[in-house]
Amino acid sequence: MDIYLVRHTTPDVDAGKTLYGQTDLELIDSFQEEAKEVQRKIGEATLNTTYYSPLIRCKQLAKYLRSDLYVPDERLKEIHYGDWEMKQFTELKNEISEWSKVFDHKPAPNGESLMDVKSRIQSFWLDCIEYKEGNNIAIVTHGVVMRLLLANFLEMPLKNIFRFQFDFGKVIHLTMNESGAIRIHI
């Protein structure tokens, strides 16, 4: 069974300077070109199911992909940064420096911790991902969610998830065997 983890395409925000988390953002004008590239990476086969975060930046990409079924799931949303949403990194420099020491178990003010997000992602996986011979599925989601899934498969500590860096529109191909074991194809 093939599973494609897909990061949304480029949002209309200065992502290198702004902490945007669950803020529902539009995509930049090059969406069509980026979406075509994502579809090329997945291949020509039609997906059986495409699960996606209901935020616009994931929904629009998910609906672009060739799939028999489209399923939004709130559990696939990005980490919620609470009071820090849409603030500049420079504005939060001291707070983020302190938070980065404990972000795995301590949430941003009125937000979520990585443990919170991991819990909802695991719930999604247990409820929705079941081995079916020959099935192809996509999960269109966000950077932190993808990092947490990979960390889980690799049994990595949460504090190390930002060692994974990937661009917008990144596709990571996984295969699952009948025992549920996951292989990551890099």
C-alpha positions as CSV (number, residue, x, y, z in Angstrom):
1,M,0.0,0.0,0.0
2,D,1.4,3.4,-0.9
3,I,0.9,6.5,1.2
4,Y,2.0,10.0,0.2
5,L,2.6,12.6,2.9
6,V,2.1,15.9,1.2
7,R,2.9,19.4,2.6
8,H,0.7,22.1,1.3
9,T,2.0,24.5,-1.3
10,T,3.2,28.1,-0.6
11,P,0.9,30.1,1.6
12,D,0.4,33.9,1.1
13,V,2.6,34.9,4.1
14,D,6.2,35.5,4.8
15,A,6.7,32.0,6.2
16,G,10.4,32.7,7.2
17,K,9.3,35.6,9.4
18,T,5.8,34.7,10.7
19,L,4.5,32.1,13.0
20,Y,1.2,31.3,11.3
21,G,0.2,27.8,12.6
22,Q,-3.6,27.3,12.2
23,T,-4.3,30.7,10.7
24,D,-6.3,30.0,7.5
25,L,-4.2,31.5,4.7
26,E,-4.7,31.7,0.9
27,L,-2.1,30.4,-1.4
28,I,0.2,32.4,-3.7
29,D,-0.4,32.9,-7.4
30,S,1.9,30.1,-8.4
31,F,-0.4,27.5,-6.9
32,Q,-1.3,25.8,-10.2
33,E,2.4,25.2,-11.1
34,E,3.2,24.0,-7.6
35,A,0.1,21.7,-7.6
36,K,1.1,20.2,-11.0
37,E,4.6,19.4,-9.5
38,V,3.0,17.7,-6.5
39,Q,0.8,15.6,-8.8
40,R,3.8,14.7,-10.9
41,K,5.7,13.5,-7.8
42,I,2.7,11.3,-6.8
43,G,2.4,9.9,-10.3
44,E,-0.4,9.2,-12.8
45,A,-2.4,6.7,-10.8
46,T,-5.6,8.0,-9.2
47,L,-5.5,7.9,-5.4
48,N,-8.2,5.9,-3.6
49,T,-8.5,8.4,-0.8
50,T,-7.0,11.8,-0.1
51,Y,-7.2,12.9,3.6
52,Y,-6.5,16.6,4.2
53,S,-6.4,19.3,6.8
54,P,-9.5,21.5,6.3
55,L,-7.3,24.7,6.2
56,I,-7.5,26.4,2.8
57,R,-3.9,25.8,1.9
58,C,-4.3,22.0,2.2
59,K,-7.9,21.7,1.0
60,Q,-7.1,23.5,-2.3
61,L,-4.2,21.2,-3.0
62,A,-6.1,18.1,-2.0
63,K,-8.9,18.9,-4.3
64,Y,-6.4,19.4,-7.1
65,L,-5.1,15.8,-6.8
66,R,-6.7,13.0,-8.7
67,S,-8.6,11.0,-6.1
68,D,-11.7,8.9,-5.8
69,L,-12.5,10.2,-2.3
70,Y,-11.6,13.4,-0.5
71,V,-11.9,13.4,3.3
72,P,-11.2,16.5,5.5
73,D,-10.0,15.8,9.0
74,E,-9.5,18.4,11.8
75,R,-6.8,16.3,13.3
76,L,-4.5,17.0,10.4
77,K,-4.4,20.7,11.1
78,E,-1.1,22.4,11.9
79,I,0.0,23.0,15.4
80,H,-1.9,25.9,17.0
81,Y,0.4,28.6,18.3
82,G,-2.3,30.3,20.3
83,D,-1.5,33.9,21.2
84,W,1.5,33.8,18.9
85,E,-0.4,33.1,15.7
86,M,0.6,35.7,12.9
87,K,3.3,37.3,15.0
88,Q,6.8,37.9,13.7
89,F,9.6,35.7,14.9
90,T,11.5,38.8,15.8
91,E,8.6,40.0,18.0
92,L,8.6,36.7,19.9
93,K,12.4,36.2,20.0
94,N,12.8,35.8,23.8
95,E,9.6,33.8,24.3
96,I,10.4,31.4,21.4
97,S,14.0,30.9,22.8
98,E,12.6,29.8,26.1
99,W,9.7,27.8,24.6
100,S,12.1,25.9,22.3
101,K,13.6,24.2,25.4
102,V,10.1,22.7,26.4
103,F,8.0,22.9,23.2
104,D,7.5,19.1,23.2
105,H,5.4,19.1,26.3
106,K,4.5,22.8,27.0
107,P,2.1,24.7,24.6
108,A,2.5,28.3,23.4
109,P,0.2,30.5,25.4
110,N,-3.4,29.3,24.6
111,G,-2.0,26.9,22.0
112,E,-0.8,23.3,21.7
113,S,2.3,21.4,22.6
114,L,3.9,18.8,20.3
115,M,2.5,16.1,22.6
116,D,-1.0,17.6,21.9
117,V,-0.5,17.4,18.2
118,K,1.1,14.0,18.3
119,S,-2.0,12.7,20.2
120,R,-4.4,13.9,17.6
121,I,-2.2,12.7,14.7
122,Q,-2.0,9.2,16.3
123,S,-5.8,9.2,16.7
124,F,-6.2,10.1,13.0
125,W,-3.8,7.3,12.0
126,L,-5.5,4.6,14.1
127,D,-9.0,5.6,12.9
128,C,-8.2,6.2,9.2
129,I,-5.1,4.3,8.0
130,E,-5.7,0.6,7.4
131,Y,-3.8,-1.7,5.2
132,K,-5.5,-2.5,1.9
133,E,-3.5,-4.3,-0.7
134,G,-2.8,-2.0,-3.7
135,N,-4.4,1.1,-2.2
136,N,-2.9,4.5,-2.8
137,I,-3.7,7.3,-0.4
138,A,-2.5,10.9,0.2
139,I,-2.4,12.9,3.4
140,V,-2.3,16.6,2.6
141,T,-1.2,18.4,5.7
142,H,1.4,20.7,7.3
143,G,5.1,20.7,8.2
144,V,4.8,20.0,11.9
145,V,2.3,17.2,11.3
146,M,4.5,15.5,8.7
147,R,7.5,15.8,11.0
148,L,5.6,14.2,13.9
149,L,4.5,11.3,11.7
150,L,8.0,10.7,10.5
151,A,9.3,11.0,14.1
152,N,6.8,8.4,15.2
153,F,7.7,5.9,12.4
154,L,11.4,6.4,13.2
155,E,10.9,6.4,17.0
156,M,12.6,9.8,17.3
157,P,12.3,12.0,20.4
158,L,9.9,14.9,19.6
159,K,12.5,17.5,20.5
160,N,14.4,16.4,17.3
161,I,11.6,16.9,14.8
162,F,12.9,20.1,13.3
163,R,15.9,18.2,12.0
164,F,13.5,17.4,9.2
165,Q,13.3,20.3,6.8
166,F,11.2,20.2,3.7
167,D,9.8,22.8,1.3
168,F,6.2,23.6,0.5
169,G,4.8,21.0,-1.8
170,K,7.1,18.2,-0.5
171,V,5.9,14.7,-1.1
172,I,7.2,11.8,1.0
173,H,6.4,8.4,-0.2
174,L,5.7,5.7,2.4
175,T,4.8,2.0,1.9
176,M,2.8,0.0,4.4
177,N,2.9,-3.8,4.5
178,E,0.1,-6.0,5.8
179,S,1.5,-6.1,9.3
180,G,1.3,-2.3,9.4
181,A,5.1,-1.7,9.1
182,I,6.0,1.6,7.4
183,R,8.9,2.1,5.0
184,I,10.0,5.7,4.2
185,H,11.3,6.2,0.6
186,I,13.7,9.1,0.5
